[in-house]
């Protein structure tokens, strides 16, 4: 339930952000304001938690350095998402999020969090699923295709073109590759968070320090890139709504809930729910943005989801083999059969 809420909030945040940028909101100041507000909301967390004896391990310089790197990766994720969304659509953005399981699997192998036996069917399924997901991402990015579902209302503002590109198709491709980069950075963020949580398992403190570093970094980036004063002035419009939603709902609630789920289950389980985002994005984009659904997006999303479930099947098969090999599953099953009360205890664990 937590991860379903995470994906729904992430998708709705993409739609609200797209609406704000279509109305002229600057993406750099929007990132800065949302991170600053998230930091203010999370500020009481370390002050309250640190007063509880034994509830918070010491925050060493090594942990702070890792949190800073996570914040840098998180800021890069935000910028790739905002710029990529500015040049494409929420449907494409959520389609690319399905690459996260494949990228997470690759990074887990590199970081030795995953062990691979190339002779086993589970490892082969994960490898084939990873390659299939990447091919599906190329289909979504490079092949737009004809529209298959037209919105009754046109988009309020046509997407803007970067000065060095000439066609809307090039615009779409640039946005697609930026969203692929975001998916890779999110996978890297998952792996990094998993390592930090082993040394510092305090979710809310971790979120505050990470958001604080992101605020400092995004502030420096905004002051360098945004020179026009009008982009710093907040007005009561969709831009302010986007900042509040991105800071409070997406920044504080979604990120904290995702980190908590990551702590409980690990990075692979967290990445399992990303395919739901395509459905959410298609519906929300169709209703609120007047987005059209294209054939290339549907075909590519189907290919990505097939690859995604190939990775997940291989992962589940691998876990079943490990349990059977250790004999834990057989002994647990016999114990549960003999003692019904143990079934409830095992379920609660």
C-alpha positions as CSV (number, residue, x, y, z in Angstrom):
1,X,0.0,0.0,0.0
2,X,2.9,2.3,0.8
3,X,4.5,1.8,-2.6
4,X,1.2,2.2,-4.5
5,X,0.8,5.6,-2.7
6,X,4.4,6.5,-3.6
7,X,3.9,5.8,-7.3
8,X,0.5,7.7,-7.4
9,X,2.1,10.7,-5.7
10,X,5.1,10.7,-8.1
11,X,2.8,10.5,-11.1
12,X,0.5,13.3,-9.9
13,X,3.5,15.4,-9.1
14,X,4.7,15.0,-12.7
15,X,1.4,16.2,-14.0
16,X,1.2,19.2,-11.6
17,X,4.8,20.1,-12.5
18,X,4.1,19.9,-16.2
19,X,1.1,22.2,-15.8
20,X,3.2,24.8,-13.9
21,X,6.0,24.8,-16.5
22,X,3.5,25.1,-19.3
23,X,2.3,28.3,-17.5
24,X,5.9,29.7,-17.5
25,X,7.2,28.6,-14.1
26,X,11.0,28.3,-14.1
27,X,12.1,24.8,-13.4
28,X,15.3,25.8,-11.4
29,X,13.5,28.1,-9.0
30,X,10.8,25.6,-8.6
31,X,13.3,22.9,-7.5
32,X,14.9,25.3,-5.1
33,X,11.7,26.5,-3.4
34,X,10.3,23.0,-3.1
35,X,13.5,21.7,-1.5
36,X,13.7,24.7,0.9
37,X,10.1,24.2,2.0
38,X,10.7,20.5,2.5
39,X,13.8,21.2,4.7
40,X,11.7,23.6,6.9
41,X,9.0,20.9,7.4
42,X,11.5,18.2,8.2
43,X,13.6,20.5,10.5
44,X,11.9,19.4,13.8
45,X,12.7,15.7,13.1
46,X,16.4,15.6,14.1
47,X,15.6,17.9,17.1
48,X,12.9,15.6,18.4
49,X,14.5,12.3,17.6
50,X,17.9,13.2,19.1
51,X,16.2,13.9,22.5
52,X,15.2,10.2,22.8
53,X,17.9,8.2,24.5
54,X,19.2,5.4,22.4
55,X,16.9,6.1,19.4
56,X,19.5,7.7,17.2
57,X,23.0,6.4,16.4
58,X,25.8,9.0,16.1
59,X,26.0,11.0,12.9
60,X,29.6,10.6,11.8
61,X,31.4,12.5,9.1
62,X,31.4,9.4,6.9
63,X,27.6,9.1,7.1
64,X,27.3,12.8,6.3
65,X,29.5,12.5,3.3
66,X,27.3,9.6,2.0
67,X,24.2,11.6,2.6
68,X,25.7,14.6,0.7
69,X,26.3,12.3,-2.3
70,X,22.8,11.0,-2.1
71,X,21.5,14.6,-2.1
72,X,23.6,15.4,-5.1
73,X,22.1,12.4,-6.9
74,X,18.6,13.4,-5.8
75,X,19.1,16.9,-7.2
76,X,20.3,15.5,-10.5
77,X,17.2,13.3,-10.6
78,X,15.0,16.3,-10.1
79,X,16.6,18.3,-12.8
80,X,16.5,15.5,-15.3
81,X,12.8,14.9,-14.4
82,X,11.9,18.6,-14.8
83,X,13.8,19.3,-18.0
84,X,12.7,16.0,-19.5
85,X,9.1,16.6,-18.6
86,X,9.3,20.1,-20.0
87,X,10.2,18.6,-23.4
88,X,8.0,15.5,-23.3
89,X,5.0,14.3,-21.3
90,X,4.1,12.5,-18.0
91,X,3.3,9.3,-19.8
92,X,6.8,9.1,-21.3
93,X,8.2,10.0,-17.9
94,X,6.4,7.2,-16.1
95,X,7.2,4.7,-18.9
96,X,10.9,5.4,-18.4
97,X,10.5,4.8,-14.7
98,X,9.9,1.1,-15.6
99,X,13.7,1.0,-16.4
100,X,14.4,1.3,-12.7
101,X,14.2,-2.4,-11.9
102,X,16.7,-3.2,-14.7
103,X,19.1,-0.5,-13.7
104,X,18.8,-1.5,-10.1
105,X,19.6,-5.1,-11.0
106,X,22.7,-4.0,-12.9
107,X,23.9,-1.7,-10.1
108,X,23.2,-4.4,-7.5
109,X,25.5,-6.8,-9.4
110,X,28.2,-4.1,-9.6
111,X,28.0,-3.4,-5.9
112,X,27.8,-7.1,-5.1
113,X,24.3,-6.8,-3.5
114,X,23.2,-9.4,-6.1
115,X,24.9,-12.7,-6.9
116,X,24.5,-14.1,-10.4
117,X,24.8,-17.7,-11.6
118,X,24.7,-17.5,-15.4
119,X,23.8,-21.2,-15.7
120,X,20.6,-20.8,-13.6
121,X,17.2,-19.9,-15.2
122,X,16.6,-17.2,-12.7
123,X,19.8,-15.3,-13.6
124,X,19.1,-15.7,-17.3
125,X,15.6,-14.4,-16.8
126,X,16.9,-11.3,-15.0
127,X,19.5,-10.7,-17.8
128,X,16.9,-11.1,-20.6
129,X,14.4,-8.9,-18.7
130,X,17.0,-6.2,-18.2
131,X,17.9,-6.1,-21.9
132,X,14.2,-6.2,-22.9
133,X,13.4,-3.2,-20.6
134,X,16.2,-1.2,-22.1
135,X,15.0,-2.0,-25.7
136,X,11.5,-1.0,-24.7
137,X,12.9,2.4,-23.5
138,X,14.5,3.0,-26.9
139,X,11.1,2.2,-28.6
140,X,9.3,4.7,-26.4
141,X,11.9,7.4,-27.0
142,X,12.7,6.9,-30.7
143,X,9.3,5.9,-32.1
144,X,6.4,8.1,-31.3
145,X,3.9,6.7,-33.8
146,X,0.4,7.9,-34.6
147,X,-2.0,9.0,-31.8
148,X,-4.4,6.3,-30.7
149,X,-6.4,8.3,-28.1
150,X,-7.2,11.9,-28.6
151,X,-8.1,14.2,-25.7
152,X,-11.3,16.2,-25.9
153,X,-9.4,19.3,-24.9
154,X,-6.1,20.4,-26.4
155,X,-3.1,21.1,-24.2
156,X,-3.1,24.7,-22.8
157,X,0.4,25.5,-24.0
158,X,2.4,23.7,-26.7
159,X,5.7,22.3,-25.5
160,X,8.7,24.6,-25.9
161,X,11.6,23.8,-28.1
162,X,15.2,24.1,-27.0
163,X,17.1,26.5,-29.3
164,X,19.5,23.9,-30.7
165,X,16.7,21.5,-31.8
166,X,14.4,22.0,-34.8
167,X,11.5,19.6,-34.6
168,X,9.0,18.4,-32.0
169,X,10.2,14.8,-32.6
170,X,13.8,15.9,-31.6
171,X,12.2,17.6,-28.5
172,X,10.6,14.3,-27.6
173,X,13.8,12.3,-28.0
174,X,15.8,14.8,-25.8
175,X,13.2,14.5,-23.1
176,X,13.2,10.7,-23.4
177,X,17.0,10.5,-22.9
178,X,16.8,12.8,-19.9
179,X,14.1,10.7,-18.3
180,X,16.2,7.6,-19.0
181,X,19.1,9.3,-17.1
182,X,16.6,10.1,-14.3
183,X,15.6,6.4,-14.0
184,X,19.3,5.4,-13.8
185,X,19.9,8.1,-11.1
186,X,16.9,6.9,-9.1
187,X,18.3,3.3,-9.2
188,X,21.6,4.7,-8.0
189,X,19.7,6.6,-5.3
190,X,18.0,3.3,-4.1
191,X,21.4,1.5,-3.9
192,X,23.0,4.4,-2.0
193,X,20.1,4.7,0.4
194,X,20.3,0.9,1.1
195,X,23.9,1.3,2.1
196,X,23.4,4.4,4.3
197,X,20.4,2.8,6.1
198,X,22.7,0.0,7.3
199,X,24.8,2.5,9.1
200,X,22.2,5.1,10.0
201,X,18.7,3.6,10.0
202,X,16.8,6.8,11.1
203,X,14.6,7.6,8.1
204,X,13.3,11.0,9.0
205,X,16.8,12.3,10.0
206,X,18.2,10.9,6.8
207,X,15.5,12.7,4.8
208,X,16.1,16.1,6.6
209,X,19.9,16.1,6.0
210,X,19.4,14.9,2.4
211,X,16.8,17.6,1.7
212,X,18.9,20.3,3.4
213,X,21.9,19.5,1.2
214,X,19.7,19.5,-1.9
215,X,18.4,22.9,-0.9
216,X,21.9,24.3,-0.7
217,X,22.9,22.7,-4.0
218,X,19.8,23.7,-5.9
219,X,20.1,27.3,-4.4
220,X,23.6,27.6,-5.9
221,X,22.4,26.2,-9.2
222,X,19.4,28.6,-9.3
223,X,21.4,31.7,-8.5
224,X,23.9,30.9,-11.3
225,X,21.3,30.0,-14.0
226,X,18.3,32.2,-13.2
227,X,19.2,35.9,-13.6
228,X,15.7,37.3,-14.3
229,X,14.0,38.7,-11.1
230,X,10.5,37.8,-12.3
231,X,11.2,34.1,-12.0
232,X,11.9,34.4,-8.3
233,X,8.6,36.1,-7.5
234,X,5.9,33.7,-6.3
235,X,2.3,34.4,-7.3
236,X,-0.9,32.7,-6.3
237,X,-1.2,30.4,-9.4
238,X,-0.4,26.9,-10.5
239,X,3.3,27.6,-9.9
240,X,2.8,28.1,-6.2
241,X,0.5,25.0,-6.1
242,X,3.2,23.0,-7.8
243,X,5.8,24.1,-5.3
244,X,3.6,23.3,-2.3
245,X,2.6,19.9,-3.8
246,X,6.2,19.0,-4.7
247,X,7.6,20.0,-1.3
248,X,4.9,18.7,1.1
249,X,3.3,15.8,-0.7
250,X,6.1,14.6,-3.1
251,X,9.2,15.8,-1.2
252,X,8.3,15.0,2.4
253,X,5.5,12.4,2.3
254,X,6.5,10.4,-0.8
255,X,10.3,10.4,-0.3
256,X,10.0,9.5,3.4
257,X,7.5,6.8,2.7
258,X,9.6,5.4,-0.1
259,X,12.7,5.4,2.2
260,X,10.8,3.6,4.9
261,X,9.6,1.0,2.4
262,X,13.2,0.7,1.2
263,X,14.4,0.1,4.7
264,X,11.7,-2.6,5.3
265,X,12.0,-4.5,2.0
266,X,15.1,-3.5,0.1
267,X,15.6,-1.8,-3.3
268,X,14.3,-4.6,-5.6
269,X,10.9,-4.7,-3.9
270,X,10.5,-0.9,-4.0
271,X,11.2,-0.9,-7.8
272,X,8.5,-3.5,-8.4
273,X,5.6,-1.0,-8.4
274,X,6.9,1.4,-11.1
275,X,4.7,-0.1,-14.0
276,X,1.6,1.2,-12.2
277,X,2.9,4.7,-13.0
278,X,2.2,4.3,-16.7
279,X,-1.5,3.7,-16.0
280,X,-1.7,6.6,-13.5
281,X,0.2,9.0,-15.9
282,X,-2.0,8.1,-18.9
283,X,-5.2,8.8,-17.0
284,X,-4.0,12.0,-15.2
285,X,-2.3,13.4,-18.3
286,X,-5.4,12.7,-20.5
287,X,-7.7,14.5,-18.0
288,X,-5.6,17.4,-16.8
289,X,-3.1,18.1,-19.6
290,X,-5.0,17.1,-22.7
291,X,-2.1,14.7,-23.5
292,X,-2.6,12.3,-26.5
293,X,-1.6,8.6,-26.2
294,X,0.7,7.5,-29.0
295,X,1.2,4.0,-30.4
296,X,5.0,4.1,-29.7
297,X,4.4,4.9,-26.0
298,X,2.0,1.9,-25.7
299,X,4.2,-0.6,-27.5
300,X,7.3,0.5,-25.6
301,X,5.6,0.5,-22.3
302,X,4.4,-3.1,-22.9
303,X,7.9,-4.2,-23.8
304,X,9.3,-2.5,-20.7
305,X,6.7,-4.1,-18.5
306,X,7.5,-7.5,-20.0
307,X,11.2,-7.1,-19.3
308,X,10.3,-5.8,-15.8
309,X,8.4,-8.9,-14.9
310,X,11.1,-11.1,-16.4
311,X,13.5,-9.5,-13.9
312,X,11.0,-10.0,-11.1
313,X,10.3,-13.6,-12.0
314,X,14.0,-14.4,-12.0
315,X,14.3,-12.7,-8.6
316,X,11.4,-14.6,-7.0
317,X,12.6,-17.9,-8.5
318,X,16.0,-17.2,-7.0
319,X,14.6,-16.6,-3.6
320,X,12.5,-19.8,-3.8
321,X,15.6,-21.8,-4.7
322,X,17.5,-20.3,-1.8
323,X,14.7,-21.1,0.7
324,X,14.3,-24.7,-0.6
325,X,18.1,-25.2,-0.5
326,X,18.4,-24.2,3.1
327,X,15.4,-26.3,4.1
328,X,13.7,-23.4,5.9
329,X,10.6,-23.6,3.8
330,X,10.0,-27.3,4.5
331,X,10.5,-27.1,8.2
332,X,8.4,-24.0,8.5
333,X,5.6,-25.6,6.5
334,X,5.5,-28.7,8.7
335,X,5.6,-26.6,11.9
336,X,2.7,-24.5,10.7
337,X,0.7,-27.6,9.8
338,X,1.3,-29.0,13.3
339,X,0.7,-25.8,15.2
340,X,-2.0,-23.5,13.9
341,X,-1.0,-20.7,16.3
342,X,2.4,-20.5,14.7
343,X,0.8,-19.6,11.4
344,X,-0.4,-16.3,12.8
345,X,3.0,-15.6,14.3
346,X,4.7,-16.3,11.1
347,X,2.3,-14.1,9.2
348,X,2.8,-11.3,11.6
349,X,6.6,-11.5,11.2
